[in-house]
Amino acid sequence: MAEYRVGPAMYRDENGNIIEQPSYTQREDPLIGCRFIVETDNGDVVAAFSQFSGMKMEVQTLGNRYGEDARGVQDYLPVMTRFAPVTFTRGVIGELTFLDWIFSAAARLDSGPSGENLRRTLLVVALDETGSRRISWRLKDALPIGYEISPMDALRTEVLTESITFQITGVERILEPAET
């Protein structure tokens, strides 16, 4: 963060004398989208993901007109909030702990889903350039609904990735306290 002078602050001291004190403000640079971690509701860091996408909230409304409104203007009432599925992508690695949760929501070869407590809260934490927590998004009731790996192609040398998709029922944006 850089400090910028925005002008003097004028005030009177206890004797009535006018005192001018330089005023500074902190410029806050936008966060970079490549620095984030994902945690579970118990604070454990889940895994290092290279991409997080799809977070979208939409409030559906119902148009109406109040009888006492002489203007005849349509008003809107919020009736339902929808959250789009979110997707995390990472390179394929040997770690299976997180994938066990995902696969427990899916049908097995000879039975239905085996998992208990399939809905969990995930926390996506954006980090600043020093690695400090700045803003978090709490994803409520994340339910694994999709798993996909990138195409394997003998003519290409890209990293093999896996994408994990969750349906959520709520989002809360949390401003993390600044570290001093």
C-alpha positions as CSV (number, residue, x, y, z in Angstrom):
1,M,0.0,0.0,0.0
2,A,1.2,3.5,-0.8
3,E,0.5,6.6,1.2
4,Y,-0.9,9.7,-0.6
5,R,-1.3,13.2,0.8
6,V,-4.9,14.4,0.2
7,G,-4.7,17.7,1.9
8,P,-4.2,19.2,5.4
9,A,-6.6,18.6,8.3
10,M,-7.4,21.7,10.2
11,Y,-8.5,21.6,13.8
12,R,-8.3,23.6,17.0
13,D,-6.3,22.5,20.0
14,E,-7.5,22.9,23.6
15,N,-6.3,26.5,23.6
16,G,-8.2,27.4,20.5
17,N,-5.2,27.6,18.2
18,I,-5.7,26.4,14.7
19,I,-3.4,23.5,13.9
20,E,-2.7,22.1,10.4
21,Q,-1.8,18.5,10.2
22,P,-1.0,16.7,7.0
23,S,-3.6,14.1,6.1
24,Y,-2.6,10.8,4.5
25,T,-4.8,8.1,3.1
26,Q,-3.9,4.5,2.3
27,R,-4.3,3.5,-1.3
28,E,-5.6,-0.1,-1.5
29,D,-4.5,-2.0,-4.6
30,P,-6.9,-4.6,-6.0
31,L,-6.2,-8.2,-5.1
32,I,-4.6,-10.5,-7.7
33,G,-6.8,-13.4,-8.6
34,C,-4.0,-16.0,-8.5
35,R,-3.4,-15.8,-4.8
36,F,-6.0,-17.8,-2.9
37,I,-6.5,-20.8,-0.6
38,V,-9.5,-23.1,0.1
39,E,-10.4,-24.2,3.6
40,T,-13.1,-26.4,5.0
41,D,-15.4,-25.3,7.8
42,N,-13.0,-26.6,10.4
43,G,-10.1,-24.4,9.2
44,D,-8.1,-27.1,7.4
45,V,-6.6,-26.0,4.1
46,V,-8.2,-28.4,1.6
47,A,-5.8,-28.2,-1.4
48,A,-4.0,-25.9,-3.7
49,F,-6.2,-25.1,-6.6
50,S,-5.2,-23.2,-9.7
51,Q,-8.6,-21.8,-10.5
52,F,-11.9,-20.9,-8.8
53,S,-14.8,-19.9,-11.0
54,G,-18.5,-19.7,-11.3
55,M,-19.5,-17.8,-8.2
56,K,-22.7,-16.0,-9.1
57,M,-25.8,-15.0,-7.2
58,E,-29.0,-14.0,-8.8
59,V,-32.1,-12.6,-7.0
60,Q,-35.3,-13.4,-8.9
61,T,-38.0,-10.8,-8.5
62,L,-41.7,-10.6,-9.0
63,G,-43.1,-7.5,-10.6
64,N,-46.1,-5.8,-8.9
65,R,-47.9,-2.5,-8.6
66,Y,-49.0,-1.0,-5.3
67,G,-52.6,0.3,-5.4
68,E,-51.7,3.6,-3.8
69,D,-49.0,4.3,-6.3
70,A,-50.6,7.0,-8.6
71,R,-47.6,6.9,-11.0
72,G,-48.5,3.4,-12.2
73,V,-44.8,2.3,-12.0
74,Q,-44.0,-1.4,-11.7
75,D,-42.1,-2.3,-8.5
76,Y,-40.2,-5.5,-7.8
77,L,-40.1,-7.9,-4.8
78,P,-37.3,-10.3,-4.2
79,V,-38.8,-13.8,-4.2
80,M,-35.9,-16.3,-4.6
81,T,-32.2,-16.3,-4.6
82,R,-30.2,-18.7,-6.8
83,F,-26.6,-19.5,-6.6
84,A,-24.7,-20.9,-9.6
85,P,-22.5,-23.9,-9.1
86,V,-18.8,-23.1,-8.4
87,T,-15.9,-25.0,-9.8
88,F,-12.4,-25.5,-8.4
89,T,-9.6,-26.7,-10.8
90,R,-6.2,-28.1,-9.9
91,G,-3.4,-30.3,-11.3
92,V,-4.0,-34.0,-10.8
93,I,-2.0,-35.2,-7.8
94,G,-2.0,-38.3,-5.7
95,E,-4.0,-36.7,-2.8
96,L,-7.4,-38.4,-2.3
97,T,-8.7,-37.0,1.0
98,F,-10.7,-34.3,-0.8
99,L,-11.8,-36.6,-3.6
100,D,-13.2,-39.1,-1.1
101,W,-15.8,-36.5,-0.1
102,I,-16.7,-35.9,-3.8
103,F,-17.0,-39.6,-4.6
104,S,-19.1,-40.2,-1.5
105,A,-21.8,-38.1,-3.1
106,A,-21.9,-40.2,-6.2
107,A,-23.5,-43.6,-6.9
108,R,-21.2,-46.5,-6.5
109,L,-20.9,-49.4,-8.9
110,D,-23.5,-51.4,-6.9
111,S,-25.1,-48.9,-4.5
112,G,-26.2,-45.3,-4.1
113,P,-24.2,-42.5,-2.5
114,S,-22.4,-43.6,0.6
115,G,-21.5,-40.3,2.2
116,E,-22.8,-38.7,5.4
117,N,-22.5,-35.0,5.9
118,L,-22.2,-34.3,2.2
119,R,-22.9,-30.6,2.6
120,R,-20.0,-28.7,4.0
121,T,-19.0,-25.0,4.3
122,L,-16.0,-24.0,2.2
123,L,-14.0,-20.8,2.6
124,V,-12.2,-19.3,-0.4
125,V,-9.6,-16.9,1.0
126,A,-8.0,-14.2,-1.3
127,L,-4.4,-13.3,-0.2
128,D,-2.6,-10.1,-0.8
129,E,1.0,-9.8,-2.2
130,T,2.5,-10.6,1.2
131,G,0.4,-13.8,1.6
132,S,-1.9,-12.2,4.2
133,R,-5.6,-13.0,4.3
134,R,-7.7,-10.1,2.9
135,I,-11.1,-11.2,1.8
136,S,-12.9,-14.5,2.2
137,W,-16.1,-15.9,0.7
138,R,-17.9,-18.5,2.8
139,L,-19.7,-21.0,0.5
140,K,-22.6,-22.4,2.5
141,D,-23.7,-26.1,2.2
142,A,-21.3,-27.0,-0.7
143,L,-22.5,-30.2,-2.2
144,P,-20.2,-32.0,-4.7
145,I,-22.1,-32.4,-8.0
146,G,-19.4,-32.8,-10.6
147,Y,-15.9,-34.1,-11.3
148,E,-14.1,-33.8,-14.6
149,I,-10.5,-34.2,-15.8
150,S,-9.0,-32.4,-18.7
151,P,-8.5,-34.2,-22.0
152,M,-5.4,-36.4,-22.3
153,D,-3.7,-35.8,-25.6
154,A,-0.4,-37.4,-26.7
155,L,0.3,-34.3,-28.9
156,R,0.2,-31.8,-26.0
157,T,2.3,-31.3,-22.9
158,E,-0.2,-29.4,-20.7
159,V,-0.7,-30.3,-17.0
160,L,-3.5,-32.8,-16.5
161,T,-6.2,-31.0,-14.4
162,E,-9.2,-32.1,-12.5
163,S,-12.2,-29.8,-11.9
164,I,-14.6,-30.3,-9.0
165,T,-18.0,-28.6,-9.0
166,F,-20.2,-27.8,-6.0
167,Q,-23.8,-26.5,-5.7
168,I,-24.0,-24.0,-2.9
169,T,-27.0,-22.5,-1.0
170,G,-25.4,-19.2,0.2
171,V,-22.4,-16.9,0.0
172,E,-21.0,-14.5,2.6
173,R,-18.2,-12.1,1.8
174,I,-15.9,-11.5,4.8
175,L,-13.4,-8.7,5.1
176,E,-10.4,-10.1,6.9
177,P,-8.8,-7.9,9.6
178,A,-5.6,-6.2,8.4
179,E,-2.4,-7.5,9.9
180,T,-0.2,-4.9,11.6
